Amino acid sequence: MPSANVRPSALAGSWYPGGARELRDLATRLLAAAAKDRLPPGRPVVLMVPHAGYAYSGPVAGRGWGLLRDVVGSYRRIVILAPNHHAALARISTPRWDAYATPLGEVPLDRAACAHVAHNASFTEDTHAHLREHAEEIQLPLLQALTDDPPPIVPLLVPRLSRALRYVAAEALAPWCDGSTLFVVSTDLTHYGAVYGYVPFRDRVPERLRELDQGILDAVRAWDAEALLDYGRRTGVTMCGLEAAALVMSLPWPQRLRADVVDYARSADRDGDFTLSVSYAAAVACLPGPAAP
C-alpha cells in the first residue's frame, strides 16, 4: 500500500498489465526491439515518445526508450514533459508527490528540482492535475525495465503557452541543458477522426496522414520550435504534446542538437480502419560529444 506521498498507478490493468511479472516481461520485449544503430552520435538529451496504451504505441515507445539502455543510469534527473489531458492549466504544472508507483515499484521525484521550477512565473504546483494523467505514468514502466535504479523524475504538464511564458520557462530549465538531464517529451502526433473533432480530409487518408505527420517530424529534425508552432497554427494538427516539444526545442542548448526520428506508426496500421487513427513517433536528439559522461 503506497504512502500518502506516493501517487498510485492510474493505468495498471488497463493501459498496461497490472501484474508485475507480466508488465516487466512486456516492457522488456518492447525495449528489446530497439535497434542500437538508430541512436544518433553524441549524448542523448531529448527523447520524444508516444503515450497511448502499450497495445497501441508500446512498440514505438519501446524502440525509443530502448536506445538509452546503456546511458539511462548516467542522468541526474529525467524531466517528463507531457500535455494536460485532464485539467485546465494556465502555467506549467509540477506535483508535490515524493514518488510515482507502478507495479514495478516506485520512481522518486527530484523534489529539489520540482521546487526550483515551482517558484518560476511560468510554473505552478497543481498535484490534482497529475492525478489521472496517463502521459506521464505510461513512460515509467519502460524506464523501470531499463534500470532497477531509475534517476529521479520531474513531471511537468505543459499547456498552451504565450511566447513570453515559454521564454521564461526556458530560462528556468536552462541549468539542466548541460547533458546531465534527459528531457522526455511524451506526445502522440495526429489524432484523426470524428471523435477527436479532426477530419481535415476523407480521401487517401493513410497517405495524407503520413504527409501531415511528416510536417511535424520535419520541424523536429530541424529542431525549429517556431516552425513547429507555425505548422500547428496553419494545419490545426492535433499533436497533443506540441507545446511540450516546442518548449524543449526553445531551450538554450550549448550546442545545436541533432535529432533523428527512429520509428513511426499509426494505430490504424493494426486493422486498416483509418476512420479513427492516432499517429506515433519516437525521436532522439543528442548533444555532440560522448554518449555518457
C-alpha positions in Angstrom: 0.0 0.0 0.0 1.7 3.2 -1.1 2.1 6.1 1.4 0.2 9.3 1.1 3.1 11.0 -0.6 3.3 8.4 -3.4 1.0 8.7 -6.5 -0.6 5.3 -7.0 -0.9 3.9 -10.5 -3.8 5.1 -12.5 -3.1 2.8 -15.5 -2.2 -0.6 -14.2 -4.6 -3.3 -15.5 -5.9 -1.1 -18.3 -3.3 0.9 -20.3 -0.7 -1.8 -19.4 -0.7 -5.1 -17.4 -1.5 -4.9 -13.7 0.8 -7.7 -12.6 4.5 -7.0 -12.1 5.8 -10.1 -13.9 3.6 -9.6 -16.9 4.3 -5.9 -17.1 8.1 -6.4 -16.8 8.0 -9.2 -19.5 6.1 -6.9 -21.8 8.2 -3.9 -21.2 11.4 -5.9 -21.7 10.1 -7.2 -25.1 9.2 -3.7 -26.2 12.6 -2.4 -25.3 14.4 -5.3 -26.9 13.1 -4.2 -30.3 15.2 -1.1 -30.3 17.9 -1.1 -33.0 21.1 0.3 -31.4 22.4 1.5 -34.8 19.5 4.0 -34.9 20.9 6.0 -31.9 22.5 9.2 -33.3 26.0 10.0 -32.3 26.6 12.2 -29.2 25.0 12.5 -25.8 21.2 11.8 -25.9 19.4 14.7 -24.1 15.9 14.6 -25.5 13.7 11.6 -26.1 10.3 12.1 -27.8 8.0 9.1 -27.4 4.2 8.4 -27.6 1.9 7.8 -24.6 -1.0 5.6 -25.7 -1.7 2.2 -24.1 1.1 -0.3 -24.7 -1.1 -2.3 -27.1 -1.1 0.7 -29.4 2.0 2.8 -29.0 4.2 0.5 -26.9 6.2 -0.8 -29.8 7.2 2.7 -30.9 7.9 3.9 -27.4 10.0 0.8 -26.7 12.1 1.4 -29.8 12.8 4.9 -28.4 13.5 4.1 -24.8 15.4 1.0 -25.6 18.1 3.1 -27.4 19.1 4.6 -24.0 19.7 1.3 -22.2 23.5 1.9 -21.8 23.2 5.6 -20.7 19.9 5.9 -18.8 21.6 5.4 -15.4 24.0 8.3 -16.0 21.4 11.1 -15.9 21.0 13.2 -12.7 17.3 13.5 -13.4 14.7 12.8 -16.1 12.2 15.7 -16.9 9.0 14.3 -18.4 7.1 17.0 -20.3 3.5 16.0 -21.2 0.2 17.6 -22.2 -2.5 18.2 -19.7 -5.3 15.9 -20.7 -7.5 16.1 -17.6 -7.1 19.6 -16.1 -7.2 23.1 -17.4 -3.9 24.9 -16.8 -2.6 28.4 -17.5 1.0 27.6 -16.5 3.3 24.5 -16.4 2.4 22.2 -13.5 4.5 20.1 -11.3 3.1 17.9 -8.5 4.0 17.6 -4.8 4.4 13.9 -4.5 7.6 12.2 -3.5 7.3 9.3 -6.0 5.1 7.7 -8.6 4.1 4.0 -8.2 3.7 1.3 -10.8 3.5 -2.5 -10.4 7.3 -2.5 -10.9 7.9 -0.3 -7.8 8.3 3.4 -7.2 10.1 6.1 -9.2 11.2 9.0 -7.0 10.7 12.7 -7.8 13.6 15.1 -7.8 11.9 17.3 -5.1 14.7 20.0 -5.2 14.3 20.3 -9.0 10.5 20.5 -8.7 10.8 23.2 -6.1 13.3 25.1 -8.3 10.8 25.4 -11.2 7.7 25.8 -9.0 9.0 29.3 -7.9 9.2 30.4 -11.6 6.5 32.6 -13.0 5.7 30.1 -15.8 5.1 27.2 -13.4 2.7 26.2 -10.7 2.2 23.3 -8.2 -1.0 21.6 -9.0 -1.0 18.0 -7.8 -4.6 17.4 -8.8 -3.7 17.9 -12.5 -1.4 15.0 -12.4 -3.7 12.6 -10.5 -5.0 10.7 -13.6 -2.5 11.9 -16.2 -1.6 9.0 -18.4 1.1 10.8 -20.5 3.5 10.8 -17.6 2.9 7.4 -16.0 2.9 5.4 -19.2 6.6 6.2 -19.6 7.6 4.8 -16.2 7.4 1.0 -16.6 9.7 1.3 -19.7 12.2 3.3 -17.6 12.0 0.8 -14.8 12.5 -2.1 -17.1 15.7 -0.4 -18.3 17.2 0.0 -14.9 16.5 -1.1 -11.3 17.6 2.3 -10.0 16.0 4.9 -12.2 17.0 8.6 -11.9 14.5 10.8 -10.1 11.9 12.4 -12.4 10.5 15.9 -12.7 6.9 15.6 -14.1 5.7 18.7 -15.9 2.4 19.2 -17.6 2.7 21.8 -20.4 -0.4 23.7 -21.5 -0.6 26.2 -24.4 1.9 29.0 -23.5 2.4 32.5 -24.7 5.7 33.3 -26.3 6.6 35.3 -23.1 5.8 32.4 -20.7 7.7 29.9 -23.0 10.8 32.2 -22.8 10.6 32.5 -19.0 10.1 28.7 -18.7 13.1 28.0 -20.9 15.2 30.2 -18.7 14.1 28.2 -15.6 15.1 24.9 -17.3 18.3 26.3 -18.8 20.6 25.0 -16.0 19.6 21.4 -16.9 20.8 21.7 -20.6 24.3 20.6 -19.7 23.9 16.9 -20.6 23.2 15.7 -17.1 19.4 15.8 -17.6 17.3 13.8 -20.0 14.2 15.6 -21.3 11.4 13.2 -22.3 8.6 14.7 -24.5 5.6 12.5 -24.1 3.4 13.1 -27.1 1.3 11.5 -29.8 1.1 13.0 -33.2 -2.1 13.5 -35.3 -5.4 12.3 -33.8 -7.6 11.8 -36.8 -11.4 11.1 -36.7 -14.7 12.5 -35.7 -14.2 11.5 -32.1 -11.2 13.9 -32.0 -13.1 16.6 -33.9 -10.4 16.5 -36.6 -11.3 15.3 -40.1 -9.4 17.6 -42.4 -9.7 15.1 -45.3 -11.6 12.0 -46.2 -9.8 10.6 -49.2 -6.4 9.0 -49.3 -6.4 9.1 -45.5 -3.3 6.9 -44.8 -1.1 8.8 -47.3 -2.4 12.2 -46.2 -2.0 11.4 -42.5 1.6 10.4 -43.2 2.2 13.7 -45.0 0.6 15.7 -42.1 2.8 13.9 -39.6 5.8 14.5 -41.8 5.4 18.2 -41.3 5.7 17.7 -37.6 8.7 15.4 -37.9 10.4 17.8 -40.3 10.3 20.5 -37.7 11.6 18.1 -35.0 14.5 17.1 -37.3 15.3 20.8 -38.0 15.0 21.5 -34.2 12.9 24.5 -35.0 10.3 25.4 -32.3 8.8 28.3 -34.3 8.4 26.1 -37.4 6.5 23.5 -35.3 4.3 26.1 -33.7 3.5 27.7 -37.0 2.7 24.3 -38.5 0.3 23.7 -35.7 -1.4 27.0 -36.3 -1.7 26.5 -40.1 -2.9 22.9 -40.1 -4.7 22.6 -36.7 -2.8 19.4 -36.4 -3.9 17.5 -33.2 -0.5 16.8 -31.7 -1.3 16.8 -28.0 2.3 17.5 -26.9 3.1 20.2 -29.4 3.7 22.8 -26.7 5.9 20.4 -24.7 8.0 19.8 -27.8 8.2 23.5 -28.7 9.4 24.3 -25.1 12.2 21.7 -25.3 13.3 23.0 -28.7 13.3 26.5 -27.3 15.8 25.7 -24.5 19.3 27.4 -24.7 21.3 24.3 -25.5 25.1 24.9 -25.5 25.4 23.4 -29.0 23.0 22.7 -31.8 21.2 19.4 -31.2 21.0 16.7 -33.8 17.5 15.0 -33.8 16.7 11.7 -35.6 13.3 10.1 -35.9 13.8 6.4 -35.1 10.3 5.0 -35.5 6.8 5.9 -36.8 3.4 4.2 -36.9 -0.3 4.8 -36.7 -2.8 3.0 -34.5 -4.9 2.2 -37.7 -2.0 0.3 -39.1 -3.2 -2.6 -36.9 -6.5 -3.2 -38.6 -6.5 -0.9 -41.6 -9.5 1.2 -40.4 -8.4 4.8 -40.8 -11.7 6.3 -39.8 -10.1 6.7 -36.4 -6.3 6.8 -36.1 -3.6 8.2 -33.8 0.0 8.6 -35.0 3.1 7.8 -33.0 6.8 8.6 -33.4 10.0 8.1 -31.4 12.8 10.6 -31.9 16.2 11.2 -30.1 18.1 14.4 -30.0 21.8 14.5 -29.0 24.4 16.9 -28.0 27.8 16.5 -29.8 30.3 14.6 -27.7 30.5 11.3 -25.8 27.2 9.4 -25.2 27.9 9.2 -21.4 30.0 11.4 -19.1 
